[in-house]
Amino acid sequence: MRHNKELQEDFKKHGEAEFEFEKIDTLELKDDINYDYTRDLETLEGMWLEKIQPYGEIGYNSKKIER
């Protein structure tokens, strides 16, 4: 999990009751117990960031700078 200072501060300030968490997607488990899910998770994250645009006043994410 990545740390987000602003989110952490708001969570401490306002309390758990002011936040809602929901599962928006699932990742299929592989038969290989040594499978590295890093790329799969990054792909899902990118897809959802693009879809819901949780930036600025509607989220705690920052847009990645494209090079």
mmJSON file of the N, C-alpha and C atoms, coordinates in Angstrom:
{"data_MODEL":{"atom_site":{
"group_PDB":["ATOM","ATOM","ATOM","ATOM","ATOM","ATOM","ATOM","ATOM","ATOM","ATOM","ATOM","ATOM","ATOM","ATOM","ATOM","ATOM","ATOM","ATOM","ATOM","ATOM","ATOM","ATOM","ATOM","ATOM","ATOM","ATOM","ATOM","ATOM","ATOM","ATOM","ATOM","ATOM","ATOM","ATOM","ATOM","ATOM","ATOM","ATOM","ATOM","ATOM","ATOM","ATOM","ATOM","ATOM","ATOM","ATOM","ATOM","ATOM","ATOM","ATOM","ATOM","ATOM","ATOM","ATOM","ATOM","ATOM","ATOM","ATOM","ATOM","ATOM","ATOM","ATOM","ATOM","ATOM","ATOM","ATOM","ATOM","ATOM","ATOM","ATOM","ATOM","ATOM","ATOM","ATOM","ATOM","ATOM","ATOM","ATOM","ATOM","ATOM","ATOM","ATOM","ATOM","ATOM","ATOM","ATOM","ATOM","ATOM","ATOM","ATOM","ATOM","ATOM","ATOM","ATOM","ATOM","ATOM","ATOM","ATOM","ATOM","ATOM","ATOM","ATOM","ATOM","ATOM","ATOM","ATOM","ATOM","ATOM","ATOM","ATOM","ATOM","ATOM","ATOM","ATOM","ATOM","ATOM","ATOM","ATOM","ATOM","ATOM","ATOM","ATOM","ATOM","ATOM","ATOM","ATOM","ATOM","ATOM","ATOM","ATOM","ATOM","ATOM","ATOM","ATOM","ATOM","ATOM","ATOM","ATOM","ATOM","ATOM","ATOM","ATOM","ATOM","ATOM","ATOM","ATOM","ATOM","ATOM","ATOM","ATOM","ATOM","ATOM","ATOM","ATOM","ATOM","ATOM","ATOM","ATOM","ATOM","ATOM","ATOM","ATOM","ATOM","ATOM","ATOM","ATOM","ATOM","ATOM","ATOM","ATOM","ATOM","ATOM","ATOM","ATOM","ATOM","ATOM","ATOM","ATOM","ATOM","ATOM","ATOM","ATOM","ATOM","ATOM","ATOM","ATOM","ATOM","ATOM","ATOM","ATOM","ATOM","ATOM","ATOM","ATOM","ATOM","ATOM","ATOM","ATOM","ATOM","ATOM","ATOM"],
"id":[1,2,3,4,5,6,7,8,9,10,11,12,13,14,15,16,17,18,19,20,21,22,23,24,25,26,27,28,29,30,31,32,33,34,35,36,37,38,39,40,41,42,43,44,45,46,47,48,49,50,51,52,53,54,55,56,57,58,59,60,61,62,63,64,65,66,67,68,69,70,71,72,73,74,75,76,77,78,79,80,81,82,83,84,85,86,87,88,89,90,91,92,93,94,95,96,97,98,99,100,101,102,103,104,105,106,107,108,109,110,111,112,113,114,115,116,117,118,119,120,121,122,123,124,125,126,127,128,129,130,131,132,133,134,135,136,137,138,139,140,141,142,143,144,145,146,147,148,149,150,151,152,153,154,155,156,157,158,159,160,161,162,163,164,165,166,167,168,169,170,171,172,173,174,175,176,177,178,179,180,181,182,183,184,185,186,187,188,189,190,191,192,193,194,195,196,197,198,199,200,201],
"type_symbol":["N","C","C","N","C","C","N","C","C","N","C","C","N","C","C","N","C","C","N","C","C","N","C","C","N","C","C","N","C","C","N","C","C","N","C","C","N","C","C","N","C","C","N","C","C","N","C","C","N","C","C","N","C","C","N","C","C","N","C","C","N","C","C","N","C","C","N","C","C","N","C","C","N","C","C","N","C","C","N","C","C","N","C","C","N","C","C","N","C","C","N","C","C","N","C","C","N","C","C","N","C","C","N","C","C","N","C","C","N","C","C","N","C","C","N","C","C","N","C","C","N","C","C","N","C","C","N","C","C","N","C","C","N","C","C","N","C","C","N","C","C","N","C","C","N","C","C","N","C","C","N","C","C","N","C","C","N","C","C","N","C","C","N","C","C","N","C","C","N","C","C","N","C","C","N","C","C","N","C","C","N","C","C","N","C","C","N","C","C","N","C","C","N","C","C","N","C","C","N","C","C"],
"label_atom_id":["N","CA","C","N","CA","C","N","CA","C","N","CA","C","N","CA","C","N","CA","C","N","CA","C","N","CA","C","N","CA","C","N","CA","C","N","CA","C","N","CA","C","N","CA","C","N","CA","C","N","CA","C","N","CA","C","N","CA","C","N","CA","C","N","CA","C","N","CA","C","N","CA","C","N","CA","C","N","CA","C","N","CA","C","N","CA","C","N","CA","C","N","CA","C","N","CA","C","N","CA","C","N","CA","C","N","CA","C","N","CA","C","N","CA","C","N","CA","C","N","CA","C","N","CA","C","N","CA","C","N","CA","C","N","CA","C","N","CA","C","N","CA","C","N","CA","C","N","CA","C","N","CA","C","N","CA","C","N","CA","C","N","CA","C","N","CA","C","N","CA","C","N","CA","C","N","CA","C","N","CA","C","N","CA","C","N","CA","C","N","CA","C","N","CA","C","N","CA","C","N","CA","C","N","CA","C","N","CA","C","N","CA","C","N","CA","C","N","CA","C","N","CA","C","N","CA","C","N","CA","C","N","CA","C"],
"label_alt_id":[null,null,null,null,null,null,null,null,null,null,null,null,null,null,null,null,null,null,null,null,null,null,null,null,null,null,null,null,null,null,null,null,null,null,null,null,null,null,null,null,null,null,null,null,null,null,null,null,null,null,null,null,null,null,null,null,null,null,null,null,null,null,null,null,null,null,null,null,null,null,null,null,null,null,null,null,null,null,null,null,null,null,null,null,null,null,null,null,null,null,null,null,null,null,null,null,null,null,null,null,null,null,null,null,null,null,null,null,null,null,null,null,null,null,null,null,null,null,null,null,null,null,null,null,null,null,null,null,null,null,null,null,null,null,null,null,null,null,null,null,null,null,null,null,null,null,null,null,null,null,null,null,null,null,null,null,null,null,null,null,null,null,null,null,null,null,null,null,null,null,null,null,null,null,null,null,null,null,null,null,null,null,null,null,null,null,null,null,null,null,null,null,null,null,null,null,null,null,null,null,null],
"label_comp_id":["MET","MET","MET","ARG","ARG","ARG","HIS","HIS","HIS","ASN","ASN","ASN","LYS","LYS","LYS","GLU","GLU","GLU","LEU","LEU","LEU","GLN","GLN","GLN","GLU","GLU","GLU","ASP","ASP","ASP","PHE","PHE","PHE","LYS","LYS","LYS","LYS","LYS","LYS","HIS","HIS","HIS","GLY","GLY","GLY","GLU","GLU","GLU","ALA","ALA","ALA","GLU","GLU","GLU","PHE","PHE","PHE","GLU","GLU","GLU","PHE","PHE","PHE","GLU","GLU","GLU","LYS","LYS","LYS","ILE","ILE","ILE","ASP","ASP","ASP","THR","THR","THR","LEU","LEU","LEU","GLU","GLU","GLU","LEU","LEU","LEU","LYS","LYS","LYS","ASP","ASP","ASP","ASP","ASP","ASP","ILE","ILE","ILE","ASN","ASN","ASN","TYR","TYR","TYR","ASP","ASP","ASP","TYR","TYR","TYR","THR","THR","THR","ARG","ARG","ARG","ASP","ASP","ASP","LEU","LEU","LEU","GLU","GLU","GLU","THR","THR","THR","LEU","LEU","LEU","GLU","GLU","GLU","GLY","GLY","GLY","MET","MET","MET","TRP","TRP","TRP","LEU","LEU","LEU","GLU","GLU","GLU","LYS","LYS","LYS","ILE","ILE","ILE","GLN","GLN","GLN","PRO","PRO","PRO","TYR","TYR","TYR","GLY","GLY","GLY","GLU","GLU","GLU","ILE","ILE","ILE","GLY","GLY","GLY","TYR","TYR","TYR","ASN","ASN","ASN","SER","SER","SER","LYS","LYS","LYS","LYS","LYS","LYS","ILE","ILE","ILE","GLU","GLU","GLU","ARG","ARG","ARG"],
"label_asym_id":["A","A","A","A","A","A","A","A","A","A","A","A","A","A","A","A","A","A","A","A","A","A","A","A","A","A","A","A","A","A","A","A","A","A","A","A","A","A","A","A","A","A","A","A","A","A","A","A","A","A","A","A","A","A","A","A","A","A","A","A","A","A","A","A","A","A","A","A","A","A","A","A","A","A","A","A","A","A","A","A","A","A","A","A","A","A","A","A","A","A","A","A","A","A","A","A","A","A","A","A","A","A","A","A","A","A","A","A","A","A","A","A","A","A","A","A","A","A","A","A","A","A","A","A","A","A","A","A","A","A","A","A","A","A","A","A","A","A","A","A","A","A","A","A","A","A","A","A","A","A","A","A","A","A","A","A","A","A","A","A","A","A","A","A","A","A","A","A","A","A","A","A","A","A","A","A","A","A","A","A","A","A","A","A","A","A","A","A","A","A","A","A","A","A","A","A","A","A","A","A","A"],
"label_entity_id":["1","1","1","1","1","1","1","1","1","1","1","1","1","1","1","1","1","1","1","1","1","1","1","1","1","1","1","1","1","1","1","1","1","1","1","1","1","1","1","1","1","1","1","1","1","1","1","1","1","1","1","1","1","1","1","1","1","1","1","1","1","1","1","1","1","1","1","1","1","1","1","1","1","1","1","1","1","1","1","1","1","1","1","1","1","1","1","1","1","1","1","1","1","1","1","1","1","1","1","1","1","1","1","1","1","1","1","1","1","1","1","1","1","1","1","1","1","1","1","1","1","1","1","1","1","1","1","1","1","1","1","1","1","1","1","1","1","1","1","1","1","1","1","1","1","1","1","1","1","1","1","1","1","1","1","1","1","1","1","1","1","1","1","1","1","1","1","1","1","1","1","1","1","1","1","1","1","1","1","1","1","1","1","1","1","1","1","1","1","1","1","1","1","1","1","1","1","1","1","1","1"],
"label_seq_id":[1,1,1,2,2,2,3,3,3,4,4,4,5,5,5,6,6,6,7,7,7,8,8,8,9,9,9,10,10,10,11,11,11,12,12,12,13,13,13,14,14,14,15,15,15,16,16,16,17,17,17,18,18,18,19,19,19,20,20,20,21,21,21,22,22,22,23,23,23,24,24,24,25,25,25,26,26,26,27,27,27,28,28,28,29,29,29,30,30,30,31,31,31,32,32,32,33,33,33,34,34,34,35,35,35,36,36,36,37,37,37,38,38,38,39,39,39,40,40,40,41,41,41,42,42,42,43,43,43,44,44,44,45,45,45,46,46,46,47,47,47,48,48,48,49,49,49,50,50,50,51,51,51,52,52,52,53,53,53,54,54,54,55,55,55,56,56,56,57,57,57,58,58,58,59,59,59,60,60,60,61,61,61,62,62,62,63,63,63,64,64,64,65,65,65,66,66,66,67,67,67],
"pdbx_PDB_ins_code":[null,null,null,null,null,null,null,null,null,null,null,null,null,null,null,null,null,null,null,null,null,null,null,null,null,null,null,null,null,null,null,null,null,null,null,null,null,null,null,null,null,null,null,null,null,null,null,null,null,null,null,null,null,null,null,null,null,null,null,null,null,null,null,null,null,null,null,null,null,null,null,null,null,null,null,null,null,null,null,null,null,null,null,null,null,null,null,null,null,null,null,null,null,null,null,null,null,null,null,null,null,null,null,null,null,null,null,null,null,null,null,null,null,null,null,null,null,null,null,null,null,null,null,null,null,null,null,null,null,null,null,null,null,null,null,null,null,null,null,null,null,null,null,null,null,null,null,null,null,null,null,null,null,null,null,null,null,null,null,null,null,null,null,null,null,null,null,null,null,null,null,null,null,null,null,null,null,null,null,null,null,null,null,null,null,null,null,null,null,null,null,null,null,null,null,null,null,null,null,null,null],
"Cartn_x":[0.845,0.0,0.888,0.514,1.244,0.729,1.636,1.229,0.783,-0.27,-0.792,-0.997,-0.103,-0.105,-1.431,-1.959,-3.212,-4.378,-4.468,-5.522,-5.37,-4.158,-3.919,-4.305,-3.968,-4.318,-5.829,-6.526,-7.984,-8.642,-8.09,-8.64,-8.505,-7.363,-7.156,-8.075,-8.207,-8.996,-10.489,-11.016,-12.454,-12.943,-12.046,-12.427,-12.917,-12.882,-13.246,-14.669,-15.585,-16.994,-17.234,-16.32,-16.479,-15.941,-15.414,-14.846,-15.602,-15.692,-16.35,-15.374,-15.234,-14.355,-15.202,-14.952,-15.677,-14.742,-14.994,-14.212,-14.746,-13.861,-14.303,-13.855,-13.004,-12.533,-11.899,-11.725,-11.045,-9.97,-8.999,-7.891,-7.947,-7.955,-8.006,-6.686,-6.788,-5.592,-5.056,-3.75,-3.075,-2.79,-2.641,-2.307,-0.894,-0.018,1.377,1.46,1.807,1.86,2.978,3.917,5.028,4.779,3.585,3.27,3.362,4.001,4.142,3.011,2.131,0.95,1.215,2.437,2.764,2.26,2.595,2.167,0.655,0.047,-1.41,-2.085,-1.583,-2.161,-1.934,-0.749,-0.471,-1.385,-1.661,-2.562,-3.976,-4.465,-5.806,-5.881,-4.861,-4.843,-4.901,-4.084,-4.073,-5.415,-6.031,-7.332,-8.371,-8.401,-9.402,-9.096,-7.823,-7.481,-7.945,-7.755,-8.199,-9.723,-10.388,-11.85,-12.535,-12.101,-12.83,-12.162,-10.925,-10.23,-10.314,-9.825,-9.941,-8.841,-8.881,-7.843,-8.45,-7.588,-8.028,-9.081,-10.181,-11.225,-12.027,-11.929,-12.733,-11.901,-10.678,-9.874,-8.535,-7.793,-6.495,-5.335,-5.595,-4.561,-3.97,-2.741,-2.084,-1.899,-2.07,-1.84,-0.357,-0.036,1.358,1.814,3.025,3.602,4.11,3.595,4.019,5.277,6.223,7.511,7.651],
"Cartn_y":[-1.18,0.0,1.239,2.176,3.435,4.373,5.157,6.114,7.408,7.977,9.238,10.12,11.08,11.922,12.665,13.237,13.992,13.099,11.916,10.965,10.529,10.236,9.809,10.902,12.137,13.251,13.428,13.363,13.498,12.341,11.141,9.98,10.155,10.641,10.899,12.019,13.071,14.239,13.934,13.251,13.043,11.69,10.727,9.407,8.456,7.2,6.126,6.248,6.726,6.805,7.746,8.661,9.621,9.113,7.895,7.332,6.079,5.866,4.675,3.955,2.674,1.864,0.818,0.644,-0.394,-1.077,-2.339,-3.106,-2.769,-2.319,-1.948,-2.938,-3.861,-4.847,-6.003,-7.1,-8.247,-8.733,-9.39,-9.936,-11.447,-12.115,-13.576,-14.126,-15.069,-15.702,-16.726,-16.812,-17.762,-19.051,-20.136,-21.419,-21.415,-20.606,-20.52,-19.672,-20.284,-19.548,-18.511,-18.602,-17.646,-16.53,-16.482,-15.469,-14.073,-13.159,-11.773,-10.943,-10.432,-9.693,-8.202,-7.756,-6.328,-5.669,-6.22,-5.608,-5.644,-6.748,-6.848,-5.761,-5.556,-4.544,-3.136,-2.892,-1.58,-1.314,-2.34,-2.195,-1.863,-2.594,-2.317,-0.906,-0.536,0.804,1.866,1.723,2.686,2.769,1.612,1.576,2.344,2.102,2.769,4.253,4.611,6.031,6.771,6.156,6.772,6.867,5.832,5.792,6.78,6.825,7.663,9.003,9.193,10.479,11.033,10.298,10.752,11.747,12.919,13.921,15.195,15.993,17.289,17.158,17.859,17.9,16.604,15.716,14.484,13.245,13.44,12.279,12.668,11.664,11.875,11.486,11.215,10.796,11.996,11.828,12.831,12.253,13.09,12.637,12.396,11.296,10.996,11.886,12.344,13.171,12.247,12.447,11.625,12.208,11.34,11.797,11.373],
"Cartn_z":[0.0,0.0,0.0,-0.804,-0.865,0.217,0.757,1.785,1.137,1.673,1.184,2.409,2.584,3.78,3.967,2.895,2.988,3.411,2.82,3.182,4.639,5.043,6.419,7.417,7.107,7.995,8.093,6.958,6.977,7.715,7.571,8.264,9.779,10.215,11.653,12.139,11.336,11.721,11.782,10.771,10.646,11.163,11.259,11.773,10.697,11.029,10.103,9.565,10.396,10.002,8.821,8.57,7.478,6.14,6.136,4.915,4.524,3.23,2.704,1.782,1.987,1.155,0.458,-0.824,-1.537,-2.527,-2.756,-3.72,-5.102,-5.992,-7.328,-8.392,-8.023,-8.982,-8.228,-8.908,-8.31,-9.272,-8.722,-9.483,-9.359,-10.493,-10.451,-9.933,-9.016,-8.475,-9.46,-9.53,-10.42,-9.658,-10.383,-9.764,-9.177,-9.74,-9.298,-8.023,-6.898,-5.624,-5.597,-6.523,-6.587,-7.599,-8.167,-9.168,-8.562,-9.285,-8.833,-9.449,-8.617,-9.06,-9.264,-9.101,-9.151,-10.431,-11.578,-12.849,-13.014,-12.61,-12.709,-11.875,-10.669,-9.78,-10.325,-10.882,-11.472,-12.661,-13.456,-14.606,-14.143,-13.137,-12.617,-12.034,-11.277,-10.698,-11.788,-12.819,-13.918,-14.621,-14.827,-15.49,-14.679,-13.382,-12.541,-12.339,-12.262,-12.163,-13.42,-14.568,-15.817,-15.874,-15.405,-15.488,-14.543,-13.274,-12.309,-12.007,-12.451,-12.302,-10.872,-9.87,-8.475,-8.078,-8.704,-8.484,-7.91,-7.306,-6.791,-5.705,-5.869,-4.841,-4.737,-5.725,-5.678,-5.356,-4.894,-4.54,-3.948,-3.584,-2.945,-3.846,-5.091,-6.016,-6.758,-7.217,-8.037,-9.432,-10.43,-11.792,-11.98,-12.654,-12.949,-14.098,-13.995,-15.041,-16.136,-17.347,-18.478,-19.064,-19.359,-19.916,-21.337],
"occupancy":[1.0,1.0,1.0,1.0,1.0,1.0,1.0,1.0,1.0,1.0,1.0,1.0,1.0,1.0,1.0,1.0,1.0,1.0,1.0,1.0,1.0,1.0,1.0,1.0,1.0,1.0,1.0,1.0,1.0,1.0,1.0,1.0,1.0,1.0,1.0,1.0,1.0,1.0,1.0,1.0,1.0,1.0,1.0,1.0,1.0,1.0,1.0,1.0,1.0,1.0,1.0,1.0,1.0,1.0,1.0,1.0,1.0,1.0,1.0,1.0,1.0,1.0,1.0,1.0,1.0,1.0,1.0,1.0,1.0,1.0,1.0,1.0,1.0,1.0,1.0,1.0,1.0,1.0,1.0,1.0,1.0,1.0,1.0,1.0,1.0,1.0,1.0,1.0,1.0,1.0,1.0,1.0,1.0,1.0,1.0,1.0,1.0,1.0,1.0,1.0,1.0,1.0,1.0,1.0,1.0,1.0,1.0,1.0,1.0,1.0,1.0,1.0,1.0,1.0,1.0,1.0,1.0,1.0,1.0,1.0,1.0,1.0,1.0,1.0,1.0,1.0,1.0,1.0,1.0,1.0,1.0,1.0,1.0,1.0,1.0,1.0,1.0,1.0,1.0,1.0,1.0,1.0,1.0,1.0,1.0,1.0,1.0,1.0,1.0,1.0,1.0,1.0,1.0,1.0,1.0,1.0,1.0,1.0,1.0,1.0,1.0,1.0,1.0,1.0,1.0,1.0,1.0,1.0,1.0,1.0,1.0,1.0,1.0,1.0,1.0,1.0,1.0,1.0,1.0,1.0,1.0,1.0,1.0,1.0,1.0,1.0,1.0,1.0,1.0,1.0,1.0,1.0,1.0,1.0,1.0,1.0,1.0,1.0,1.0,1.0,1.0],
"B_iso_or_equiv":[0.0,0.0,0.0,0.0,0.0,0.0,0.0,0.0,0.0,0.0,0.0,0.0,0.0,0.0,0.0,0.0,0.0,0.0,0.0,0.0,0.0,0.0,0.0,0.0,0.0,0.0,0.0,0.0,0.0,0.0,0.0,0.0,0.0,0.0,0.0,0.0,0.0,0.0,0.0,0.0,0.0,0.0,0.0,0.0,0.0,0.0,0.0,0.0,0.0,0.0,0.0,0.0,0.0,0.0,0.0,0.0,0.0,0.0,0.0,0.0,0.0,0.0,0.0,0.0,0.0,0.0,0.0,0.0,0.0,0.0,0.0,0.0,0.0,0.0,0.0,0.0,0.0,0.0,0.0,0.0,0.0,0.0,0.0,0.0,0.0,0.0,0.0,0.0,0.0,0.0,0.0,0.0,0.0,0.0,0.0,0.0,0.0,0.0,0.0,0.0,0.0,0.0,0.0,0.0,0.0,0.0,0.0,0.0,0.0,0.0,0.0,0.0,0.0,0.0,0.0,0.0,0.0,0.0,0.0,0.0,0.0,0.0,0.0,0.0,0.0,0.0,0.0,0.0,0.0,0.0,0.0,0.0,0.0,0.0,0.0,0.0,0.0,0.0,0.0,0.0,0.0,0.0,0.0,0.0,0.0,0.0,0.0,0.0,0.0,0.0,0.0,0.0,0.0,0.0,0.0,0.0,0.0,0.0,0.0,0.0,0.0,0.0,0.0,0.0,0.0,0.0,0.0,0.0,0.0,0.0,0.0,0.0,0.0,0.0,0.0,0.0,0.0,0.0,0.0,0.0,0.0,0.0,0.0,0.0,0.0,0.0,0.0,0.0,0.0,0.0,0.0,0.0,0.0,0.0,0.0,0.0,0.0,0.0,0.0,0.0,0.0],
"pdbx_formal_charge":[null,null,null,null,null,null,null,null,null,null,null,null,null,null,null,null,null,null,null,null,null,null,null,null,null,null,null,null,null,null,null,null,null,null,null,null,null,null,null,null,null,null,null,null,null,null,null,null,null,null,null,null,null,null,null,null,null,null,null,null,null,null,null,null,null,null,null,null,null,null,null,null,null,null,null,null,null,null,null,null,null,null,null,null,null,null,null,null,null,null,null,null,null,null,null,null,null,null,null,null,null,null,null,null,null,null,null,null,null,null,null,null,null,null,null,null,null,null,null,null,null,null,null,null,null,null,null,null,null,null,null,null,null,null,null,null,null,null,null,null,null,null,null,null,null,null,null,null,null,null,null,null,null,null,null,null,null,null,null,null,null,null,null,null,null,null,null,null,null,null,null,null,null,null,null,null,null,null,null,null,null,null,null,null,null,null,null,null,null,null,null,null,null,null,null,null,null,null,null,null,null],
"auth_seq_id":[1,1,1,2,2,2,3,3,3,4,4,4,5,5,5,6,6,6,7,7,7,8,8,8,9,9,9,10,10,10,11,11,11,12,12,12,13,13,13,14,14,14,15,15,15,16,16,16,17,17,17,18,18,18,19,19,19,20,20,20,21,21,21,22,22,22,23,23,23,24,24,24,25,25,25,26,26,26,27,27,27,28,28,28,29,29,29,30,30,30,31,31,31,32,32,32,33,33,33,34,34,34,35,35,35,36,36,36,37,37,37,38,38,38,39,39,39,40,40,40,41,41,41,42,42,42,43,43,43,44,44,44,45,45,45,46,46,46,47,47,47,48,48,48,49,49,49,50,50,50,51,51,51,52,52,52,53,53,53,54,54,54,55,55,55,56,56,56,57,57,57,58,58,58,59,59,59,60,60,60,61,61,61,62,62,62,63,63,63,64,64,64,65,65,65,66,66,66,67,67,67],
"auth_comp_id":["MET","MET","MET","ARG","ARG","ARG","HIS","HIS","HIS","ASN","ASN","ASN","LYS","LYS","LYS","GLU","GLU","GLU","LEU","LEU","LEU","GLN","GLN","GLN","GLU","GLU","GLU","ASP","ASP","ASP","PHE","PHE","PHE","LYS","LYS","LYS","LYS","LYS","LYS","HIS","HIS","HIS","GLY","GLY","GLY","GLU","GLU","GLU","ALA","ALA","ALA","GLU","GLU","GLU","PHE","PHE","PHE","GLU","GLU","GLU","PHE","PHE","PHE","GLU","GLU","GLU","LYS","LYS","LYS","ILE","ILE","ILE","ASP","ASP","ASP","THR","THR","THR","LEU","LEU","LEU","GLU","GLU","GLU","LEU","LEU","LEU","LYS","LYS","LYS","ASP","ASP","ASP","ASP","ASP","ASP","ILE","ILE","ILE","ASN","ASN","ASN","TYR","TYR","TYR","ASP","ASP","ASP","TYR","TYR","TYR","THR","THR","THR","ARG","ARG","ARG","ASP","ASP","ASP","LEU","LEU","LEU","GLU","GLU","GLU","THR","THR","THR","LEU","LEU","LEU","GLU","GLU","GLU","GLY","GLY","GLY","MET","MET","MET","TRP","TRP","TRP","LEU","LEU","LEU","GLU","GLU","GLU","LYS","LYS","LYS","ILE","ILE","ILE","GLN","GLN","GLN","PRO","PRO","PRO","TYR","TYR","TYR","GLY","GLY","GLY","GLU","GLU","GLU","ILE","ILE","ILE","GLY","GLY","GLY","TYR","TYR","TYR","ASN","ASN","ASN","SER","SER","SER","LYS","LYS","LYS","LYS","LYS","LYS","ILE","ILE","ILE","GLU","GLU","GLU","ARG","ARG","ARG"],
"auth_asym_id":["A","A","A","A","A","A","A","A","A","A","A","A","A","A","A","A","A","A","A","A","A","A","A","A","A","A","A","A","A","A","A","A","A","A","A","A","A","A","A","A","A","A","A","A","A","A","A","A","A","A","A","A","A","A","A","A","A","A","A","A","A","A","A","A","A","A","A","A","A","A","A","A","A","A","A","A","A","A","A","A","A","A","A","A","A","A","A","A","A","A","A","A","A","A","A","A","A","A","A","A","A","A","A","A","A","A","A","A","A","A","A","A","A","A","A","A","A","A","A","A","A","A","A","A","A","A","A","A","A","A","A","A","A","A","A","A","A","A","A","A","A","A","A","A","A","A","A","A","A","A","A","A","A","A","A","A","A","A","A","A","A","A","A","A","A","A","A","A","A","A","A","A","A","A","A","A","A","A","A","A","A","A","A","A","A","A","A","A","A","A","A","A","A","A","A","A","A","A","A","A","A"],
"auth_atom_id":["N","CA","C","N","CA","C","N","CA","C","N","CA","C","N","CA","C","N","CA","C","N","CA","C","N","CA","C","N","CA","C","N","CA","C","N","CA","C","N","CA","C","N","CA","C","N","CA","C","N","CA","C","N","CA","C","N","CA","C","N","CA","C","N","CA","C","N","CA","C","N","CA","C","N","CA","C","N","CA","C","N","CA","C","N","CA","C","N","CA","C","N","CA","C","N","CA","C","N","CA","C","N","CA","C","N","CA","C","N","CA","C","N","CA","C","N","CA","C","N","CA","C","N","CA","C","N","CA","C","N","CA","C","N","CA","C","N","CA","C","N","CA","C","N","CA","C","N","CA","C","N","CA","C","N","CA","C","N","CA","C","N","CA","C","N","CA","C","N","CA","C","N","CA","C","N","CA","C","N","CA","C","N","CA","C","N","CA","C","N","CA","C","N","CA","C","N","CA","C","N","CA","C","N","CA","C","N","CA","C","N","CA","C","N","CA","C","N","CA","C","N","CA","C","N","CA","C","N","CA","C","N","CA","C"],
"pdbx_PDB_model_num":[1,1,1,1,1,1,1,1,1,1,1,1,1,1,1,1,1,1,1,1,1,1,1,1,1,1,1,1,1,1,1,1,1,1,1,1,1,1,1,1,1,1,1,1,1,1,1,1,1,1,1,1,1,1,1,1,1,1,1,1,1,1,1,1,1,1,1,1,1,1,1,1,1,1,1,1,1,1,1,1,1,1,1,1,1,1,1,1,1,1,1,1,1,1,1,1,1,1,1,1,1,1,1,1,1,1,1,1,1,1,1,1,1,1,1,1,1,1,1,1,1,1,1,1,1,1,1,1,1,1,1,1,1,1,1,1,1,1,1,1,1,1,1,1,1,1,1,1,1,1,1,1,1,1,1,1,1,1,1,1,1,1,1,1,1,1,1,1,1,1,1,1,1,1,1,1,1,1,1,1,1,1,1,1,1,1,1,1,1,1,1,1,1,1,1,1,1,1,1,1,1]
}}}
